[in-house]
């Protein structure tokens, strides 16, 4: 197993301490002591404790944003339906990959300085615009219902999936991949027009064509 870098050790330690004691209940000295580093080591990687909190969020919002951009630029996802479902799959996966980061962020995000909050909001807005664009493309092509406002649909999707951090259990009966399949099935049944339902690609994402799997 690859040895963790000092930066990764500091983040892992901060995640545990922030979740247990809250952002203001943790000092840099405690993070330094429990991560086995020095103050010099800490400040080499993070200018302040607030920058550390920002980085905890930036890791996962950057992941989902990069994945969404990759889907948009990938010629294998030729239809809005395929692009939306692939984007939802990568979005859902983040709650398995980065659940501690997400939990800490939602608990402690109010303590971010305005500078860091603005950076995060810019990435969140960019991500939301990508989903809105996919839905609008689907409405233009006739695959998605035109009467559903694209911006409201995008916020509904983001809100539904964001709440996963509250209830997802790595040891639960369903894998994160199966949960993503459920989300896709729900959303396609909500968004697809009669024309859209006839697309061959739709069958790849409907639950009736899949067996839900448990966590390994």
N, C-alpha and C positions, 0 to 999 in steps of 0.2 A: 504494500500500500504506500502511495506517495506521501511523504512527510509534509504536514501542513506548514505553510509559510507563517512567519510571525504575524503578518496582517490577518491571515485567516484565524490564527489562534486568538488574537485580540477580539475579532468579531464574534467568534464562538463564545468567548467568555462574557462579552458584553450582552449577547443575546440571553444567556442564562440569568445574568444579574439584573438586567432591565426587566425581564419578564417576572422575576421573583420580587424585586424591590422597587420597581419603577425607575424612570430616568433620573429623577432628582434624588432618589434614594441610593444612588450609586456614584462613587467618586472615581476619578482617574486612578488614584492610588489603589483602590480595590481591584480595578480592571488589570492594572499592572501586576499586582501581587498574584492574582489568581491565574493570569495568563503566563506567568513565569518570564516576564520581560522586565524592562526598565522604563523609566519615564522617557528617556531618550529614544528607546525603541518605539514607544507609543507615539511620541510627537514626530517621529520620522515618517510614520504612516498616516497620522491624522493631526491636523492643526489643533483641533478642539474636540471635546466630547460631542458637541453638536454635529460636527462634521462626521463623526462616527455614526451617529443616529441617521444622518442623511444617507450615508453610504449603505446602511442596512436596507433602506428602501430602494436606493438607486440600483442595487444588484438585481432585484426582481422586476422592477418596472422596466429596466433596460432589457432584461431577458425577453419579456413578452413583447416589447416594442420591436426588438430586432427580429423576433420570430414572425411578427405580423408583416414587417417590411419584406422579409424573405419570401413569405407566401405571395405577397403582391407582385414580386419580381420573378416568381417561379412559373415558367410556362406550363408546368404540369397541372397547375390549377387554372384551367381555362375558363371556368364558369364562376359567376358570383357565388353560387351554392357551394362549390368546392372550396373557394377561397374563404368563405365564412366559416365553414365547418373545420377547415384546417387551422384557422385562427382561433376558434373556440377550443380546439384540442390543445394547442400550445398554451393558451391562457389557463385552462384548467390544470394542466400539468404543473404549473408554477406552485400550486398549493401543496404539491407533494415535494417538490424540490426545495422550496423556500418557506415552508410553513412557519418556522420560528421567526424568520425575518418579518414576515407579514403580520404575525401576531403582535410582535413588539412594536412594529410601526403603527398599527392601528390603536394600540394602547397609548403610545407616547408621542404621536405625530404633532400634537398641539405644542410641543416644546421646541419644534424646529424654528430657527430664525427665519425671517422673511425671505432672505436670499435663497436659502435652501428650499423653502416651501415653494417659491416661484419656479425653481428649476424642476421640481417634481411635478408641479401643476402643468408645466409646459409639456413634459413627456406624457402625462396623463391625457392632456388635450389632444396631443398628436395621435395617441392610440385611439381615443374616441373618434377622431376624424377618420381614421382608417376604416373603422367599423361602419360609420355612417356612409362612407364612400362605397363600400362593398354593397350595402343594402340599397343605396340609390342606383348602383349599376344593375342590381337585380331587378329593381323596379323598372328601369329603362328597358331592359331586355325582355320584360314581361314575366320573369321567373318568380318575382316576389310581388305580393299584393300591394297595389299602389295606394290604397286607402290607409295604410299603416304609416304614420310619420317616421321617417328614417332616423331622426335624431332621438325620438322617444324610444324607438325599438333598440337603438344602440345603448341608451342608458339603462334600459330594462335588462339587456344582455349583461352589461358590465355589473349592474347591481346584483343580479342573480348569482353570477359566478363569483363575484367578490366575497359573498357571504360564505363560500365554501370553507374559508379559513376557520369559521366558527365551529363547524361540525365534522369536517373531514378527519378520519382516523386511519392512520397508516395500517393499523391492525384490524380495521373494519372488514365487513364481508365483501365489499366491492373494491376493485382496483381503481386507481385514478383514471385509467383508460376507459373503464366501464362507465364511470361517472361522466366523463366527457361525451361518451356515446349517448347517454341519457339526455344531457343538455342539448346535443345536436338534434336528437329526435324531437324533443319538445319545441325547439325553435323552428325547425323546418315545418312542423305541423302548424305553427303559428304564422309563418311568413310566406310559405309557398302559394303561388297562384295555381289555378287548375292547369295552366300550361307548364308551370314549373314542376308540378308533381309528375309530369310525364318524362322528365329528364332521366336518362339512364344513370347518371352519376348520383342521383338522389338515393338510389337503392344501396349505395355503399355506406350511407350514414343512418339508415333507419334501423331501429332496434329489432324489428321483426326478422332482419337478416343477420343478426349477431347473437352470440351467446355471451352474456355478461360474465366477466371473470372476477375471481376473488384476488385479493392481494397475495403475492407470492410469499 
